[in-house]
């Protein structure tokens, strides 16, 4: 097999092996491992060293090193570095991916000559993951490493009808869309110039001369860039590791603070719920108390009306410090119990108990006192100190 002929050999250390190194990075599903396979001269879906992911999770769960021959040419030995896909990489967080990559580069790689950043051409947009990835490498290597970066757009078929269809649908050529992307990178990171880019179709039709020519031209472009690239040492990766550790600590602190905040919010919510329950209960008790007061007031009014009342037009009953009195133009008036108290019935009826004594009268009708009744009216203890029986104008009195 090709592996037995040492065309591709997986290794754990590529320090001082006399080969230039290519580091391939990108998001999960953007075609990193596929690119590694075609750079090694294998078919895109070769699974032995650079297995290709068929789903949303990355097949590359660790940084891998391999000594290969560029496009299968034994005159062109290189070392490939395939990294863990950023975003949706199983149980890996971005901080863990950075730490794993830094550790591998520090221990097993002395330099990198070319950086290939894969971008899914079907959705070429700058994501937060892309930004964090670029920031990491800007901190890991000197700014001159940007001259060694190639942005590789994948998943764009170079079949003529597909190229025409994309241009018709987007209103832009593939080259225009790719150039817009790298210009966005330049603006986002304040770069002096936009990185170089190329478009490669790993699944080209080898029987289509135009597609084959485009594929071969892109591979040659990569190798020429690679041949002329200086070696960028990995000595600064420790600085990034330290910063990454700080990032991890900050993330841990943020997670702890977030947990405390959530617990505090939950506690406050429980307290508020308890307080609201108490307030609801208090409102209920207050309403019950108010209702009881209304009932007592109603009974009191009924009792008052029973003792001191009047019925008829312009009827009125009242009590004050001097006593009680009830009056009615037409109807009844009483003070005390209507049956056994004092009262009067008829036009201009009046009944009263005061500091002057007991007075009852009616222009026409009857008056009652203690269950006894009489026509007209009578006074007891009137201001003249006499007891009158019968009409008050009649001179019949007992002194």
C-alpha positions as a Python dict, from the first residue, in 0.01 Angstrom:
ca = {
    (1, 'X'): (0, 0, 0),
    (2, 'X'): (98, 365, -19),
    (3, 'X'): (144, 372, 359),
    (4, 'X'): (385, 80, 341),
    (5, 'X'): (588, 273, 85),
    (6, 'X'): (618, 550, 347),
    (7, 'X'): (441, 805, 132),
    (8, 'X'): (245, 908, 444),
    (9, 'X'): (366, 830, 796),
    (10, 'X'): (198, 942, 1115),
    (11, 'X'): (455, 1063, 1368),
    (12, 'X'): (451, 1214, 1714),
    (13, 'X'): (745, 1452, 1672),
    (14, 'X'): (852, 1661, 1373),
    (15, 'X'): (1128, 1862, 1537),
    (16, 'X'): (1449, 1895, 1337),
    (17, 'X'): (1339, 1646, 1072),
    (18, 'X'): (1474, 1855, 785),
    (19, 'X'): (1128, 1915, 638),
    (20, 'X'): (925, 2231, 610),
    (21, 'X'): (600, 2227, 799),
    (22, 'X'): (245, 2316, 694),
    (23, 'X'): (-18, 2384, 960),
    (24, 'X'): (-382, 2345, 855),
    (25, 'X'): (-655, 2500, 1064),
    (26, 'X'): (-1024, 2580, 1032),
    (27, 'X'): (-1371, 2513, 1166),
    (28, 'X'): (-1520, 2167, 1188),
    (29, 'X'): (-1653, 2063, 848),
    (30, 'X'): (-1462, 2325, 648),
    (31, 'X'): (-1241, 2064, 480),
    (32, 'X'): (-914, 2062, 681),
    (33, 'X'): (-861, 1687, 675),
    (34, 'X'): (-970, 1666, 311),
    (35, 'X'): (-709, 1930, 224),
    (36, 'X'): (-442, 1735, 415),
    (37, 'X'): (-527, 1424, 213),
    (38, 'X'): (-501, 1592, -128),
    (39, 'X'): (-178, 1772, -26),
    (40, 'X'): (-39, 1424, 49),
    (41, 'X'): (-144, 1289, -289),
    (42, 'X'): (-433, 1081, -157),
    (43, 'X'): (-797, 1083, -254),
    (44, 'X'): (-998, 1339, -52),
    (45, 'X'): (-1181, 1082, 161),
    (46, 'X'): (-872, 881, 264),
    (47, 'X'): (-929, 770, 624),
    (48, 'X'): (-599, 626, 753),
    (49, 'X'): (-426, 933, 899),
    (50, 'X'): (-653, 1228, 819),
    (51, 'X'): (-1005, 1083, 849),
    (52, 'X'): (-1276, 1303, 706),
    (53, 'X'): (-1579, 1400, 913),
    (54, 'X'): (-1915, 1313, 764),
    (55, 'X'): (-2118, 1483, 1036),
    (56, 'X'): (-2125, 1788, 1259),
    (57, 'X'): (-1852, 1668, 1495),
    (58, 'X'): (-1482, 1689, 1416),
    (59, 'X'): (-1301, 1364, 1332),
    (60, 'X'): (-975, 1530, 1439),
    (61, 'X'): (-983, 1513, 1819),
    (62, 'X'): (-612, 1591, 1864),
    (63, 'X'): (-338, 1774, 1677),
    (64, 'X'): (-183, 1523, 1434),
    (65, 'X'): (161, 1520, 1271),
    (66, 'X'): (246, 1333, 953),
    (67, 'X'): (553, 1316, 729),
    (68, 'X'): (430, 1309, 369),
    (69, 'X'): (535, 1390, 14),
    (70, 'X'): (360, 1688, -139),
    (71, 'X'): (101, 1556, -388),
    (72, 'X'): (271, 1215, -360),
    (73, 'X'): (597, 1347, -513),
    (74, 'X'): (895, 1192, -327),
    (75, 'X'): (1108, 1487, -433),
    (76, 'X'): (894, 1713, -216),
    (77, 'X'): (903, 1593, 147),
    (78, 'X'): (697, 1800, 395),
    (79, 'X'): (538, 1763, 737),
    (80, 'X'): (167, 1826, 782),
    (81, 'X'): (-1, 1944, 1101),
    (82, 'X'): (-377, 1880, 1116),
    (83, 'X'): (-547, 2060, 1405),
    (84, 'X'): (-871, 2007, 1597),
    (85, 'X'): (-1163, 2174, 1426),
    (86, 'X'): (-1288, 2484, 1602),
    (87, 'X'): (-1656, 2499, 1692),
    (88, 'X'): (-1866, 2185, 1750),
    (89, 'X'): (-1558, 1977, 1834),
    (90, 'X'): (-1718, 1724, 2064),
    (91, 'X'): (-1634, 1791, 2427),
    (92, 'X'): (-1357, 2041, 2345),
    (93, 'X'): (-1391, 2407, 2437),
    (94, 'X'): (-1196, 2670, 2242),
    (95, 'X'): (-965, 2719, 2541),
    (96, 'X'): (-890, 2343, 2549),
    (97, 'X'): (-821, 2340, 2175),
    (98, 'X'): (-572, 2626, 2215),
    (99, 'X'): (-400, 2456, 2507),
    (100, 'X'): (-373, 2122, 2325),
    (101, 'X'): (-230, 2284, 2010),
    (102, 'X'): (21, 2495, 2204),
    (103, 'X'): (138, 2194, 2402),
    (104, 'X'): (190, 1986, 2086),
    (105, 'X'): (374, 2264, 1901),
    (106, 'X'): (600, 2333, 2198),
    (107, 'X'): (690, 1969, 2253),
    (108, 'X'): (705, 1829, 1900),
    (109, 'X'): (743, 2110, 1642),
    (110, 'X'): (1030, 2355, 1597),
    (111, 'X'): (884, 2580, 1327),
    (112, 'X'): (600, 2637, 1080),
    (113, 'X'): (652, 2758, 724),
    (114, 'X'): (296, 2786, 591),
    (115, 'X'): (-46, 2832, 748),
    (116, 'X'): (-352, 2718, 553),
    (117, 'X'): (-684, 2857, 685),
    (118, 'X'): (-975, 2662, 538),
    (119, 'X'): (-1305, 2844, 480),
    (120, 'X'): (-1627, 2676, 372),
    (121, 'X'): (-1705, 2845, 40),
    (122, 'X'): (-2073, 2755, 73),
    (123, 'X'): (-2096, 2992, 369),
    (124, 'X'): (-1797, 3229, 363),
    (125, 'X'): (-1854, 3451, 664),
    (126, 'X'): (-1642, 3566, 955),
    (127, 'X'): (-1770, 3407, 1275),
    (128, 'X'): (-1672, 3463, 1637),
    (129, 'X'): (-1483, 3135, 1613),
    (130, 'X'): (-1280, 3264, 1316),
    (131, 'X'): (-1200, 3580, 1510),
    (132, 'X'): (-1080, 3389, 1817),
    (133, 'X'): (-873, 3155, 1599),
    (134, 'X'): (-702, 3444, 1424),
    (135, 'X'): (-638, 3625, 1753),
    (136, 'X'): (-474, 3311, 1890),
    (137, 'X'): (-229, 3283, 1602),
    (138, 'X'): (-160, 3655, 1601),
    (139, 'X'): (-49, 3615, 1961),
    (140, 'X'): (138, 3292, 1903),
    (141, 'X'): (354, 3406, 1611),
    (142, 'X'): (512, 3735, 1500),
    (143, 'X'): (300, 3956, 1274),
    (144, 'X'): (517, 3850, 980),
    (145, 'X'): (342, 3512, 993),
    (146, 'X'): (55, 3680, 803),
    (147, 'X'): (276, 3670, 494),
    (148, 'X'): (276, 3292, 535),
    (149, 'X'): (-104, 3261, 560),
    (150, 'X'): (-313, 3130, 271),
    (151, 'X'): (-692, 3141, 301),
    (152, 'X'): (-819, 2831, 120),
    (153, 'X'): (-1182, 2832, 7),
    (154, 'X'): (-1323, 2480, -12),
    (155, 'X'): (-1653, 2322, -117),
    (156, 'X'): (-1679, 2527, -436),
    (157, 'X'): (-1719, 2300, -734),
    (158, 'X'): (-1518, 2425, -1032),
    (159, 'X'): (-1754, 2261, -1281),
    (160, 'X'): (-1839, 2531, -1532),
    (161, 'X'): (-2215, 2516, -1483),
    (162, 'X'): (-2172, 2534, -1102),
    (163, 'X'): (-1945, 2837, -1130),
    (164, 'X'): (-2203, 3005, -1355),
    (165, 'X'): (-2490, 2916, -1121),
    (166, 'X'): (-2312, 3064, -813),
    (167, 'X'): (-2233, 3385, -998),
    (168, 'X'): (-2590, 3417, -1120),
    (169, 'X'): (-2736, 3356, -772),
    (170, 'X'): (-2497, 3583, -578),
    (171, 'X'): (-2434, 3849, -841),
    (172, 'X'): (-2060, 3806, -778),
    (173, 'X'): (-1786, 3582, -909),
    (174, 'X'): (-1618, 3335, -675),
    (175, 'X'): (-1305, 3551, -679),
    (176, 'X'): (-1502, 3862, -580),
    (177, 'X'): (-1666, 3680, -288),
    (178, 'X'): (-1331, 3541, -172),
    (179, 'X'): (-1166, 3882, -199),
    (180, 'X'): (-1447, 4040, 5),
    (181, 'X'): (-1384, 3785, 279),
    (182, 'X'): (-1009, 3847, 312),
    (183, 'X'): (-1072, 4223, 300),
    (184, 'X'): (-1307, 4177, 593),
    (185, 'X'): (-1027, 3995, 777),
    (186, 'X'): (-798, 4288, 705),
    (187, 'X'): (-1052, 4536, 843),
    (188, 'X'): (-1148, 4325, 1146),
    (189, 'X'): (-790, 4280, 1265),
    (190, 'X'): (-640, 4605, 1138),
    (191, 'X'): (-396, 4423, 910),
    (192, 'X'): (-166, 4614, 680),
    (193, 'X'): (-279, 4403, 388),
    (194, 'X'): (-531, 4129, 320),
    (195, 'X'): (-405, 3769, 330),
    (196, 'X'): (-364, 3582, 2),
    (197, 'X'): (-633, 3335, -96),
    (198, 'X'): (-708, 3054, -339),
    (199, 'X'): (-1004, 2837, -433),
    (200, 'X'): (-954, 2463, -459),
    (201, 'X'): (-1200, 2191, -557),
    (202, 'X'): (-1092, 1869, -384),
    (203, 'X'): (-1369, 1677, -559),
    (204, 'X'): (-1285, 1792, -910),
    (205, 'X'): (-1363, 1573, -1211),
    (206, 'X'): (-1024, 1435, -1320),
    (207, 'X'): (-1166, 1365, -1667),
    (208, 'X'): (-1260, 1729, -1713),
    (209, 'X'): (-948, 1903, -1843),
    (210, 'X'): (-1056, 2247, -1724),
    (211, 'X'): (-1132, 2131, -1370),
    (212, 'X'): (-813, 1925, -1356),
    (213, 'X'): (-606, 2221, -1476),
    (214, 'X'): (-756, 2448, -1209),
    (215, 'X'): (-686, 2191, -935),
    (216, 'X'): (-326, 2134, -1045),
    (217, 'X'): (-266, 2511, -1071),
    (218, 'X'): (-387, 2563, -712),
    (219, 'X'): (-161, 2285, -581),
    (220, 'X'): (138, 2436, -762),
    (221, 'X'): (53, 2778, -615),
    (222, 'X'): (52, 2630, -263),
    (223, 'X'): (387, 2457, -315),
    (224, 'X'): (555, 2768, -458),
    (225, 'X'): (434, 2968, -159),
    (226, 'X'): (560, 2691, 65),
    (227, 'X'): (901, 2670, -104),
    (228, 'X'): (969, 3041, -63),
    (229, 'X'): (839, 3066, 293),
    (230, 'X'): (1081, 3125, 581),
    (231, 'X'): (1069, 2910, 893),
    (232, 'X'): (869, 3075, 1171),
    (233, 'X'): (986, 2938, 1510),
    (234, 'X'): (734, 2822, 1767),
    (235, 'X'): (926, 2964, 2066),
    (236, 'X'): (657, 3221, 2144),
    (237, 'X'): (383, 2968, 2192),
    (238, 'X'): (456, 2956, 2569),
    (239, 'X'): (343, 3318, 2596),
    (240, 'X'): (13, 3226, 2438),
    (241, 'X'): (-13, 2926, 2669),
    (242, 'X'): (25, 3157, 2968),
    (243, 'X'): (-236, 3393, 2827),
    (244, 'X'): (-458, 3098, 2750),
    (245, 'X'): (-423, 2978, 3109),
    (246, 'X'): (-530, 3324, 3221),
    (247, 'X'): (-822, 3296, 2980),
    (248, 'X'): (-916, 2959, 3131),
    (249, 'X'): (-893, 3104, 3481),
    (250, 'X'): (-1103, 3401, 3374),
    (251, 'X'): (-1356, 3164, 3219),
    (252, 'X'): (-1363, 2956, 3539),
    (253, 'X'): (-1414, 3271, 3745),
    (254, 'X'): (-1683, 3387, 3506),
    (255, 'X'): (-1855, 3048, 3534),
    (256, 'X'): (-1837, 3063, 3916),
    (257, 'X'): (-1965, 3421, 3919),
    (258, 'X'): (-2244, 3324, 3680),
    (259, 'X'): (-2340, 3034, 3906),
    (260, 'X'): (-2343, 3259, 4211),
    (261, 'X'): (-2549, 3515, 4023),
    (262, 'X'): (-2799, 3250, 3913),
    (263, 'X'): (-2825, 3123, 4273),
    (264, 'X'): (-2873, 3479, 4398),
    (265, 'X'): (-3142, 3542, 4137),
    (266, 'X'): (-3310, 3215, 4234),
    (267, 'X'): (-3293, 3307, 4604),
    (268, 'X'): (-3434, 3654, 4539),
    (269, 'X'): (-3711, 3499, 4330),
    (270, 'X'): (-3800, 3261, 4615),
    (271, 'X'): (-3797, 3548, 4865),
    (272, 'X'): (-4016, 3758, 4638),
    (273, 'X'): (-4254, 3467, 4590),
    (274, 'X'): (-4272, 3417, 4968),
    (275, 'X'): (-4326, 3789, 5024),
    (276, 'X'): (-4597, 3799, 4758),
    (277, 'X'): (-4766, 3500, 4924),
    (278, 'X'): (-4756, 3682, 5260),
    (279, 'X'): (-4898, 3995, 5099),
    (280, 'X'): (-5175, 3793, 4935),
    (281, 'X'): (-5256, 3637, 5272),
    (282, 'X'): (-5250, 3979, 5441),
    (283, 'X'): (-5477, 4124, 5173),
    (284, 'X'): (-5713, 3832, 5228),
    (285, 'X'): (-5714, 3890, 5607),
    (286, 'X'): (-5764, 4263, 5553),
    (287, 'X'): (-6057, 4194, 5319),
    (288, 'X'): (-6209, 3955, 5573),
    (289, 'X'): (-6163, 4214, 5851),
    (290, 'X'): (-6315, 4486, 5632),
    (291, 'X'): (-6608, 4261, 5547),
    (292, 'X'): (-6662, 4185, 5916),
    (293, 'X'): (-6655, 4559, 5990),
    (294, 'X'): (-6909, 4616, 5715),
    (295, 'X'): (-7132, 4347, 5865),
    (296, 'X'): (-7102, 4501, 6215),
    (297, 'X'): (-7171, 4848, 6072),
    (298, 'X'): (-7474, 4713, 5892),
    (299, 'X'): (-7608, 4549, 6207),
    (300, 'X'): (-7536, 4862, 6407),
    (301, 'X'): (-7725, 5073, 6153),
    (302, 'X'): (-8013, 4830, 6159),
    (303, 'X'): (-8018, 4848, 6538),
    (304, 'X'): (-7998, 5227, 6527),
    (305, 'X'): (-8277, 5245, 6273),
    (306, 'X'): (-8483, 5012, 6490),
    (307, 'X'): (-8436, 5229, 6801),
    (308, 'X'): (-8430, 5572, 6649),
    (309, 'X'): (-8614, 5586, 6326),
    (310, 'X'): (-8858, 5756, 6102),
    (311, 'X'): (-9060, 5655, 5799),
    (312, 'X'): (-9225, 5876, 5540),
    (313, 'X'): (-9147, 6189, 5339),
    (314, 'X'): (-8867, 6399, 5483),
    (315, 'X'): (-8827, 6145, 5763),
    (316, 'X'): (-8526, 6189, 5992),
    (317, 'X'): (-8392, 6029, 6305),
    (318, 'X'): (-8091, 6137, 6504),
    (319, 'X'): (-7927, 6113, 6845),
    (320, 'X'): (-7685, 6350, 7015),
    (321, 'X'): (-7564, 6439, 7361),
    (322, 'X'): (-7905, 6578, 7459),
    (323, 'X'): (-8102, 6264, 7366),
    (324, 'X'): (-8281, 6113, 7067),
    (325, 'X'): (-8548, 6249, 6836),
    (326, 'X'): (-8737, 6134, 6529),
    (327, 'X'): (-8957, 6339, 6301),
    (328, 'X'): (-9167, 6276, 5992),
    (329, 'X'): (-9393, 6505, 5786),
    (330, 'X'): (-9626, 6218, 5709),
    (331, 'X'): (-9572, 5874, 5854),
    (332, 'X'): (-9418, 5744, 6180),
    (333, 'X'): (-9144, 5858, 6418),
    (334, 'X'): (-9011, 5673, 6720),
    (335, 'X'): (-8737, 5686, 6981),
    (336, 'X'): (-8642, 5351, 7131),
    (337, 'X'): (-8830, 5034, 7047),
    (338, 'X'): (-9109, 5111, 6797),
    (339, 'X'): (-9353, 4896, 6998),
    (340, 'X'): (-9264, 4957, 7359),
    (341, 'X'): (-9073, 5282, 7330),
    (342, 'X'): (-9215, 5625, 7252),
    (343, 'X'): (-9354, 5719, 6914),
    (344, 'X'): (-9595, 5915, 6709),
    (345, 'X'): (-9793, 5839, 6396),
    (346, 'X'): (-9965, 6092, 6169),
    (347, 'X'): (-9893, 6423, 5994),
    (348, 'X'): (-9605, 6616, 6145),
    (349, 'X'): (-9538, 6327, 6388),
    (350, 'X'): (-9254, 6372, 6635),
    (351, 'X'): (-9113, 6170, 6924),
    (352, 'X'): (-8823, 6250, 7145),
    (353, 'X'): (-8640, 6178, 7468),
    (354, 'X'): (-8413, 6457, 7587),
    (355, 'X'): (-8289, 6646, 7892),
    (356, 'X'): (-8625, 6823, 7882),
    (357, 'X'): (-8808, 6496, 7933),
    (358, 'X'): (-9037, 6299, 7707),
    (359, 'X'): (-9228, 6466, 7424),
    (360, 'X'): (-9457, 6311, 7168),
    (361, 'X'): (-9710, 6470, 6940),
    (362, 'X'): (-9893, 6459, 6615),
    (363, 'X'): (-10129, 6704, 6450),
    (364, 'X'): (-10366, 6421, 6375),
    (365, 'X'): (-10304, 6067, 6477),
    (366, 'X'): (-10184, 5901, 6796),
    (367, 'X'): (-9887, 5889, 7028),
    (368, 'X'): (-9757, 5594, 7227),
    (369, 'X'): (-9545, 5559, 7538),
    (370, 'X'): (-9452, 5227, 7694),
    (371, 'X'): (-9726, 5049, 7501),
    (372, 'X'): (-9999, 5304, 7593),
    (373, 'X'): (-10147, 5533, 7332),
    (374, 'X'): (-10345, 5852, 7323),
    (375, 'X'): (-10488, 6090, 7064),
    (376, 'X'): (-10302, 6418, 7024),
    (377, 'X'): (-10011, 6396, 7265),
    (378, 'X'): (-9864, 6445, 7611),
    (379, 'X'): (-9557, 6575, 7786),
    (380, 'X'): (-9374, 6441, 8088),
    (381, 'X'): (-9128, 6664, 8269),
    (382, 'X'): (-9173, 6954, 8033),
    (383, 'X'): (-8999, 7285, 8089),
    (384, 'X'): (-9289, 7416, 8299),
    (385, 'X'): (-9237, 7131, 8546),
    (386, 'X'): (-9594, 7007, 8501),
    (387, 'X'): (-9736, 6675, 8383),
    (388, 'X'): (-9977, 6723, 8091),
    (389, 'X'): (-10219, 6463, 7970),
    (390, 'X'): (-10432, 6505, 7664),
    (391, 'X'): (-10381, 6785, 7420),
    (392, 'X'): (-10101, 7005, 7542),
    (393, 'X'): (-10326, 7312, 7493),
    (394, 'X'): (-10590, 7166, 7728),
    (395, 'X'): (-10558, 7298, 8083),
    (396, 'X'): (-10543, 6962, 8256),
    (397, 'X'): (-10232, 6915, 8458),
    (398, 'X'): (-10100, 6755, 8772),
    (399, 'X'): (-9839, 6951, 8967),
}
